[in-house]
Amino acid sequence: MTMVSDNGSLETTSTLAAIIFDCDGVLIDSTLSYDLALEQCVKSFASVLGFKNNITSLEGFASVIRNLRNLGTFNNDWDSLAVLVSYLYARSKPEDRSQLEKAVISGDLAKKLYEWNAIVKEGPFPKSAGIKEQEVVGVNQLSSVIARAKAGSTREEIISIIFSGDQKLIREFYYSVGYPLPAGNGFLATYFDTIMYGSELFEKIYGIPSPLRAIPGLISNEKVLVSEKTLASLASLCNGNLGILTGRPFIPTAHTLGNLYTKWFKSSDLCCFTGDPFLDSGEAKPSPKPMLTILNSINDKRSPVLYIGDSFEDLLTVRNANRILESTKGRKRILFAAIARSESAAEFFTNNDEDNTIDLIVSNVNEVPGALEEKLGRVGEYFQK
C-alpha cells in the first residue's frame, strides 16, 4: 500500500489499486483492422447501391469516422457502419434499394458484397464489373452533419437527420440491412464481423457458421502497441492489478495480444469486453456501469484506479463513473490518462475536459510510466484527503 510520509512525500510500494486499459489505439493498433473493415464494408454496400468506388476517399472517410467517434457514443463500429450505409441508402435510386433488399432476403448478399469487396480493393471499378455510372456522392456533407451534432448524439438521431426524419424510409433502411440486430442475426453486423475477424474466428466468437467461408479477416493486420516493459512497469505500481475495459469481444482481443494477455491480465474480474455477444447495451461505454463493476471487484478502496484511453467515450466513461463515486464514500476517484497521437487529438481532449477529468495526456501508452512517475505527487494528494 502507498503511504504518505510526514512531509507529504509519496513512499511507494504500490501507488494505484489497479490500472485499466482501453484496447484499440492503446494496447492494439486497429487502424488496418476495424477502420479498414469499415471502409471496405462501406465500399461494398456502395457498389450494390450503384455508386462508384471513389464514394469513400480516404480523407473524407477518415473525417467521418473521426467526427463520429468524437461524439462519444460510437463505441460500436456497427453503429458507425449503419450511419455510413444509411447515407448511401438515402441518396440511392429506389431500384437499387430494392436490389439490396432482395439480395438480403435471398441470402446472396454476403457473397455479392464480398465479390465487390475484392474488386474495390484492386482500385477503380473495371468496365467489366458492370457497375452503374451513378452520380458520385462524397462523404464531406455527412462529415459536416456529424461535426455539427451535439456530443452524445446517438445512431438513431444521426440517421434521422440523414433521412430528414422520413420514418418510412428509415424503417425500410433498417429492414434492408437487418440492423440493429447483432452479428449472427442481422446482416450488416454479421457481414462486418466476417470481414473483420475472418470465417474461423467469427465461428469461434459466435458459435455459428460464417456467411463467407475461408476468408482470413483483417484482424491479421493488427499490431500490439504496448511493450512488455511498459506492462511490467505499470504492474509494479498496482500490485499486478492490470485490467481491460473495451468495446471489443474477448476472443479477438486475446487473439491479437497473445501471450501478453495471459501473462499480464490474469484477473477476469478486472477485464470487461462489452463487444461480447448478447451483452445489454447498458454495458457499453460511455456508460459507467462496466467501470463501476470492475471497481467493485477491487479490495483496495483507498487507492485510486487509473484508466488509460484514447477517445472521447473513454473520457466520458471516467467522467460518468466519477460523478457517481462523488456521491459515495470509501472510493477515490478514477484517474484518466489520455492517449493523443497528434496535436489535434491532444487539443480535442483539452477542449473537452470540462471538469478536469484528465490527469495525463501522452502520445502513446509506452509513455505512461514516465509521465505517471512525474505526476506521482498529484496522485499522492488523494491519499492525504
N, C-alpha and C positions, 0 to 999 in steps of 0.2 A: 504494500500500500504506500502511496505517496504521503510524505509528511512535510509539514511546513515548519522550519526552524524558528527560533525566537526572533531572528532578524528578518523573517518573512521570505527567506530564500527557499527554493524547492529542493528537498532531499529526496532523491528518486530511487525507488526500487520498481515501482510501476506507476505511470502517470495517468493512464486512462483505464476505464473499466473495459472498454472494447473499441476496436476500430472497424467500421463497417464500410464496405466499398460498393459503389455503383459499378457496373460492369463495362458496358460499351463506352469507349472513349476514356476509360480509366484503367481497367485491367486488360481490356481487349480492344484492338483496332478493328472496328466493324465497317469502316468506310467502303471496303471492297466486298462486303458480305450483305449486311442489311440494307445499306444505302444503294448498293448496286442492284440488289434484288428488287427494291422499289423501282429503280429506273427501268430495269428490264421488264418488269410486270406492266408498268405504265405503257411502255412501247408496244408490248404485246396486245394489250387492250386497245391501244390507239389503232393498231393495224386492223383489228377486227371491226372497229368502228369507222374505218375508212380514211384514216389520217396518214400523212406521210411520216417518215422516220424522224425528221427534224422537229417534230412536235415537242421534244424534250431536249433542247440544247442543254449542255452541261451547266452553263452559267445560270440559265433560268430555272432549271430543275433544282439545283443546289439552293437557290434563293427561296423557292417554295418550301423545301424541306426545312431549311433553317428557320424560316418565319413560323412554320407550324410548330416546331419544337420550342420556339421561344414563347409560345402561348402557355407552356407549362402543363398542357392537358393532352399531349400527343405522345405518351409513352409507348403506345401500341402502334406499330407500323401498319397494322391492318387498317386502322383509322386513317392514317396518312394516305395509304393507297386508295381507300374509299373516296377521300376528298379529291384526289387527283383524277381518278376514273370518273367521278361524278362530273367534273369539269369538262371532260371529253364527251361524256354522255349528253350533257346539256347542250353541247354545240354540234352534235352529230345529226345526221339525217334520220328521219323516222324509219326508213327501210333498213338502215344499218343497226339501229337499236333493236329492230325486230330480229335481225340475223343473230345478234348477240344473245337474245332471249332464247331463240330456237336452239342455238348451239349449246347453251347451258342445259336446257331441258333434255336434249338428245344425249347429253353426256360426252359429246365430241369436242367441247370447247378446250379442254385441257390439252389434248393433242394438237388442235389447231393453233392455240396460243403458243405452244412450245415450238411448233414449226416456224411460226412468225418470229419467235424469240431468237431462233438460230439465224434467221435472215437478218434481223436488225443488228445483231452483234457483228455482222460482216460489214456493215456500213449502209449506205443509201440503198433503198429497195431496188432490186433489178427489175427491168421491164417484164421479165418472165414471171415475176411474182404475182402479177395481175392485180396489184393494189390500185385502188381508185385514186384519181388525181383530185382528191377533195381539197378544199381550201386548207392551207396550213394554219393551225391555231397555235400560237405561242402561249407560254405559261406566265409571261410577265404580268398580265392582267390579274391572274389568280394570285400571284405573289403580292400584288398591291392590295388585293382584297384581304388577304390574310394579315398583311402588315398593319392594316387599319383596324383589325379585330381587337377586341379587348382581351387582356390576359385572362386566361381561364375559359375562353370560348371553347365550346365542345364541337365534336364532329357534326352532330345534328345541326347546330347553329350555323356552322360554316357551309354545310351542304344546302341548308335552307336559303342562304344568301346566294349561292351559286345558281339555284333553280328559281330565284326571285320569289320564293315562297309557294311555288306551284306544287301543292301537296299530291296531286295526281301523278305528276312526273316524278316526284320524289319516291312515291310508292313503287312506281314502275322500275325506277333505277335499283332500289334495294332488292326488289324481287328478281330482277335480271341478274344481278351479281351475287345473290344469296348472302347478303350481309345485313345485319351484324352477326349472323350465325358464325360460330367458331370453326376453326380448321377441323375437318372431318365431317362437318355438317353443311357448311356454306362454301360456295365455290371460291369466292375471292380470297378468303383466308387460307383455304386448302391449297390453292394454286401458289400463293405467295410462299407458304411454308415449304412446299415441294421444291420450288426454285431455290429457296434459301438453304434448306437442310439436305436436299437430295433425297432420293427414294428410301435408301437404307435407314438413315437417321430419322426421317419422317415416320417410318413404320415403327421405329423404336420408341419415339416420343408418344405417338397416338395409339399404337397397337392395332392399326388398320392398314390395309394395302394403300400404297401411294397411287394417285391417279396417273402418274407417269413412272415408267419403270426404268431402272438402271441409269439414272442421272446422278452426277456427283454432288451437286449442290454448291452454292457459293460460299458456304461456311469454310470450305477448304482454303479460301483466300485470307482468312483471319490470322492476325499475328498477336502474340501476347505482348502487352506494353510494359507490364510491371516486371521488375527484375527480382530474382530471389533475394538479392542483397537488401532490397527495399522491404520486402516482406519480413525478412529476419529482423531488420532494424525496427520496423513498426511493431512487430510481435513482442519485442523486448519492452515496449512501452505499455503493454496492456496484458501482461501475463499470457501471451499467446492467444488472446481472445480476438481473433480475426473473423469477420463475417462478410456476407454479401447481401445486398438488397437491390434487386434488379428486375426489370421487366422481361428478361429472357427466361425461357424454360431452364430447368436444371440440367437436362441431358446435354443440350448443345453447349452450355456454359462449361460443364465439367469436361466435355469432349475437347474444347479448344484449350482450356487451361492445363489439361493433362495432369501430370504428377504434381504441379504446383497446387492444384486444388486439393488433392488427397493429403498432401504434406502440411499445408498451412491453414486450410479451412476445415477443421476437424469437428466442430460442433454444429450439428444440423439446426440447433435452436437459434444460432446466430446467422443463419442463411435463409433468405426468403426469395423465391423465384416466382414472381407474380405472373409470369408468362406461362406457367404450367397449365395444362388443360383443366377447364371446368372450375377455375377459381372465380369467386364473385368479383364483380367489377370494383367493389369497395376495397379490394385488396391491392389495387394498383396505385402507384404514385400519381398525383401528389397527395393521395390520402395518407394521413399519418398512421393509419391502423397497422400496417406491417411493421413500421419502425417501432411503434409502441409495443407490439407483440415481442419483437426482439429484445427491447429494453426490459420487459417483464421477466425475461428468462435469465437476466444478469443479476447475480447475487450482490455485487458491489453497487450499492445505491448512492454512495458518497462521491465517487469519481465520475467525471463527465465521459460521455461517449463521443467519438469523432466519426463523422460521416464524410466520405470523400466522393464527390460527384462532379459532373461536367455540364449539367443542363439546368434550365430554369425550374423544371419539375423537381429536380433534386433539392434546389434551394427552397421551393415551396413545401416539399415534404418535411424538411427540417423546421421551417418556419411554423408549419401547421402543428407539428409534434410539440415544439417548444411552447406554443400558446396553450396547449393542453397541460403540459408539465408545469407551467407557471401557476396553475390553479391547484396543484398537488404539492405535497411535502415529501421530502426524502429523496428526490432525484434531481441531480444537477442537470443543467440544460445540455442539449446536444450541440457540440461544436461542428462547424462546417468548413471543409477545405474545398475550394472551387478549382477545378482544372479548366484553365482557359488557354487554348492552344494558339491564340492570336491576340493582338492588342484590342481588336474589336470585340472579341469574346470577353476579355477582361473588363472592358468598358461597359459591356452589357451587364455583367454581374454587378459592377459598382453602381450603375444607374438604377438597378432594381433591388438593391439591398436596403429596403426602406426601414428596416428595424434592426440593422446591424447583426444580421444572422451570420454573415461571412467572417470567419476568423483568419483564413489564409486564401490567397489566390496564387497559384503556381501554374506553370505551363505544362507540366506532366506529373504523373503520380510519383515518379522517382525523385522528384524534388521535395516531396512532402517531409521526409525525415529531417532534412537540413532546415527547412523552413519552420517546422514544428519545434525543433530544438531552440531556434531563436525566439519562439513565442512561448516557451515554457513558463516564463514569468507570468504571462497573461493567463495561462491555464491555472497557475498556482493561485490566482486571485479567487477562483471559485472554491478553493479549499478553505479559504480564510473567512468566507461568508457564513 
